[in-house]
Amino acid sequence: MDKLEFKGTWNEVKGKLKQKYADLTEDDLTYTEGLEDQLLGKLQKKLGKSRDELIKEIKSF
């Protein structure tokens, strides 16, 4: 399995995700270091995407 990593700051990535998916809330995008699985689980449930799809998308930002 791939690990969640992103370029730049989380705030930039979060902003881009909110632009693309308007129904995401601040709670959905709360990132705490070491709890990447929790964040990805929330996003999977909300967006209906697989873990690997989400990681690939986040890395593309």
C-alpha positions as CSV (number, residue, x, y, z in Angstrom):
1,M,0.0,0.0,0.0
2,D,1.1,3.5,-0.8
3,K,1.6,6.1,2.0
4,L,0.0,9.5,2.1
5,E,2.5,12.1,1.2
6,F,2.0,15.6,-0.3
7,K,4.0,18.3,-1.8
8,G,3.7,21.8,-0.3
9,T,1.6,22.5,2.7
10,W,-1.5,20.7,3.8
11,N,-3.4,24.0,3.6
12,E,-2.7,24.2,-0.1
13,V,-3.7,20.6,-0.8
14,K,-6.8,21.1,1.4
15,G,-7.8,24.2,-0.6
16,K,-7.5,22.3,-3.9
17,L,-9.6,19.4,-2.6
18,K,-12.3,21.8,-1.5
19,Q,-12.3,23.5,-4.9
20,K,-12.7,20.1,-6.6
21,Y,-15.2,18.6,-4.1
22,A,-17.4,21.4,-2.8
23,D,-19.2,19.1,-0.4
24,L,-16.1,18.5,1.7
25,T,-16.0,20.3,5.1
26,E,-13.2,21.4,7.4
27,D,-13.9,18.3,9.6
28,D,-13.5,16.1,6.6
29,L,-10.1,17.6,5.8
30,T,-8.7,17.7,9.3
31,Y,-5.2,16.3,9.1
32,T,-3.2,15.2,12.2
33,E,0.3,13.9,11.7
34,G,0.3,10.1,12.2
35,L,-3.4,9.8,11.6
36,E,-3.4,9.6,7.8
37,D,-5.5,6.5,7.8
38,Q,-8.3,8.3,9.7
39,L,-8.2,11.2,7.1
40,L,-8.2,8.8,4.2
41,G,-11.1,6.8,5.7
42,K,-13.2,10.0,6.0
43,L,-12.5,11.0,2.4
44,Q,-13.2,7.4,1.1
45,K,-16.6,7.4,2.8
46,K,-17.5,11.0,1.6
47,L,-16.2,10.7,-2.0
48,G,-16.7,7.0,-2.7
49,K,-13.1,6.5,-3.9
50,S,-10.5,3.9,-3.1
51,R,-7.6,4.7,-0.8
52,D,-5.1,4.4,-3.7
53,E,-7.2,6.7,-5.9
54,L,-7.2,9.3,-3.1
55,I,-3.5,9.1,-2.5
56,K,-2.8,9.4,-6.2
57,E,-5.0,12.5,-6.4
58,I,-3.5,14.1,-3.3
59,K,0.0,13.5,-4.7
60,S,-0.9,15.1,-8.0
61,F,-1.6,18.5,-6.2
